[in-house]
Amino acid sequence: MNAEQAALERPSLLLVDDDEIFGSVLALAFERRGYNVRVALDSGQGIALAREDPPEFAVIDLRMPGASGLELVRALKELDENTRIVMLTGYASIATAVEAIKLGAGHYLCLLYTSPSPRDRTRSRMPSSA
């Protein structure tokens, strides 16, 4: 079996996120887990890739330049109602969570990053008392 055939047998995943670094790290993680990943930086690119070959799975950022991730969820479900979708956001709200699920996302995950407090940063730099 050649590399192209092997890629076709892996589940397809469309990753749409305007954060290039986060997207590339997430894409690599999915590839290592056996997915054939295609990456788009906005909803327009995402729908174009999906029209070429509807994905089995999609991981979509909610807030991006141009059309929102919610609009992309709607478009992906119109292309293939069996696409399983996870919506990611750093700007969670009950309203967008409800809307994402109504449109067909199976999961809505809030990604929160909290920087360590000055006290925690100081503790991590101190030698242990062993």
C-alpha positions as a Python dict, from the first residue, in 0.01 Angstrom:
ca = {
    (1, 'M'): (0, 0, 0),
    (2, 'N'): (146, 337, -97),
    (3, 'A'): (129, 657, 112),
    (4, 'E'): (-162, 800, -89),
    (5, 'Q'): (-373, 487, -36),
    (6, 'A'): (-289, 488, 335),
    (7, 'A'): (-400, 852, 364),
    (8, 'L'): (-731, 770, 197),
    (9, 'E'): (-801, 495, 450),
    (10, 'R'): (-747, 724, 750),
    (11, 'P'): (-1049, 919, 877),
    (12, 'S'): (-1063, 1270, 731),
    (13, 'L'): (-1064, 1573, 958),
    (14, 'L'): (-1109, 1937, 863),
    (15, 'L'): (-947, 2179, 1106),
    (16, 'V'): (-1052, 2545, 1074),
    (17, 'D'): (-883, 2798, 1300),
    (18, 'D'): (-737, 3142, 1228),
    (19, 'D'): (-457, 3087, 1482),
    (20, 'E'): (-188, 2931, 1260),
    (21, 'I'): (32, 2812, 1544),
    (22, 'F'): (-250, 2653, 1743),
    (23, 'G'): (-387, 2501, 1422),
    (24, 'S'): (-55, 2347, 1323),
    (25, 'V'): (-2, 2199, 1671),
    (26, 'L'): (-355, 2058, 1677),
    (27, 'A'): (-321, 1924, 1321),
    (28, 'L'): (1, 1743, 1413),
    (29, 'A'): (-165, 1592, 1720),
    (30, 'F'): (-454, 1460, 1509),
    (31, 'E'): (-219, 1328, 1239),
    (32, 'R'): (-26, 1137, 1505),
    (33, 'R'): (-356, 982, 1610),
    (34, 'G'): (-425, 855, 1260),
    (35, 'Y'): (-634, 1129, 1099),
    (36, 'N'): (-588, 1269, 751),
    (37, 'V'): (-600, 1641, 840),
    (38, 'R'): (-670, 1936, 613),
    (39, 'V'): (-628, 2284, 761),
    (40, 'A'): (-804, 2610, 674),
    (41, 'L'): (-749, 2952, 829),
    (42, 'D'): (-1104, 3080, 786),
    (43, 'S'): (-1457, 2963, 709),
    (44, 'G'): (-1426, 3042, 338),
    (45, 'Q'): (-1123, 2817, 300),
    (46, 'G'): (-1290, 2555, 517),
    (47, 'I'): (-1604, 2533, 308),
    (48, 'A'): (-1398, 2523, -13),
    (49, 'L'): (-1202, 2223, 121),
    (50, 'A'): (-1522, 2057, 240),
    (51, 'R'): (-1686, 2096, -102),
    (52, 'E'): (-1389, 1918, -262),
    (53, 'D'): (-1419, 1628, -18),
    (54, 'P'): (-1664, 1643, 275),
    (55, 'P'): (-1481, 1547, 597),
    (56, 'E'): (-1587, 1278, 840),
    (57, 'F'): (-1484, 1504, 1129),
    (58, 'A'): (-1439, 1878, 1174),
    (59, 'V'): (-1285, 2090, 1448),
    (60, 'I'): (-1390, 2451, 1408),
    (61, 'D'): (-1302, 2773, 1586),
    (62, 'L'): (-1604, 2988, 1669),
    (63, 'R'): (-1451, 3333, 1613),
    (64, 'M'): (-1261, 3393, 1292),
    (65, 'P'): (-1232, 3675, 1041),
    (66, 'G'): (-1522, 3669, 797),
    (67, 'A'): (-1795, 3412, 851),
    (68, 'S'): (-1814, 3265, 1200),
    (69, 'G'): (-1765, 2904, 1289),
    (70, 'L'): (-2142, 2878, 1340),
    (71, 'E'): (-2198, 2953, 972),
    (72, 'L'): (-1941, 2689, 884),
    (73, 'V'): (-2119, 2429, 1101),
    (74, 'R'): (-2439, 2501, 908),
    (75, 'A'): (-2262, 2471, 571),
    (76, 'L'): (-2084, 2148, 665),
    (77, 'K'): (-2408, 1986, 779),
    (78, 'E'): (-2574, 2090, 450),
    (79, 'L'): (-2291, 1919, 260),
    (80, 'D'): (-2294, 1603, 470),
    (81, 'E'): (-2522, 1559, 768),
    (82, 'N'): (-2296, 1281, 900),
    (83, 'T'): (-1994, 1506, 956),
    (84, 'R'): (-1912, 1503, 1327),
    (85, 'I'): (-1821, 1851, 1446),
    (86, 'V'): (-1645, 1993, 1751),
    (87, 'M'): (-1670, 2369, 1806),
    (88, 'L'): (-1376, 2529, 1989),
    (89, 'T'): (-1382, 2876, 2141),
    (90, 'G'): (-1206, 3102, 2381),
    (91, 'Y'): (-1521, 3317, 2393),
    (92, 'A'): (-1782, 3081, 2532),
    (93, 'S'): (-2140, 3178, 2598),
    (94, 'I'): (-2454, 2980, 2660),
    (95, 'A'): (-2615, 3135, 2352),
    (96, 'T'): (-2338, 3027, 2114),
    (97, 'A'): (-2318, 2683, 2277),
    (98, 'V'): (-2690, 2628, 2225),
    (99, 'E'): (-2672, 2758, 1868),
    (100, 'A'): (-2372, 2538, 1780),
    (101, 'I'): (-2547, 2226, 1909),
    (102, 'K'): (-2874, 2317, 1732),
    (103, 'L'): (-2682, 2358, 1406),
    (104, 'G'): (-2525, 2015, 1441),
    (105, 'A'): (-2203, 2041, 1640),
    (106, 'G'): (-2167, 1738, 1863),
    (107, 'H'): (-1945, 1916, 2113),
    (108, 'Y'): (-1875, 2274, 2219),
    (109, 'L'): (-1545, 2317, 2402),
    (110, 'C'): (-1425, 2632, 2572),
    (111, 'L'): (-1049, 2675, 2561),
    (112, 'L'): (-940, 2895, 2845),
    (113, 'Y'): (-582, 2986, 2911),
    (114, 'T'): (-501, 3139, 3243),
    (115, 'S'): (-151, 3258, 3302),
    (116, 'P'): (8, 3156, 3629),
    (117, 'S'): (-21, 3409, 3908),
    (118, 'P'): (298, 3586, 4021),
    (119, 'R'): (290, 3372, 4335),
    (120, 'D'): (272, 3048, 4131),
    (121, 'R'): (554, 3164, 3901),
    (122, 'T'): (771, 3240, 4205),
    (123, 'R'): (700, 2899, 4360),
    (124, 'S'): (791, 2717, 4041),
    (125, 'R'): (1133, 2886, 4039),
    (126, 'M'): (1218, 2805, 4399),
    (127, 'P'): (1418, 2492, 4480),
    (128, 'S'): (1218, 2213, 4635),
    (129, 'S'): (1251, 2154, 5005),
    (130, 'A'): (1334, 1787, 4971),
}
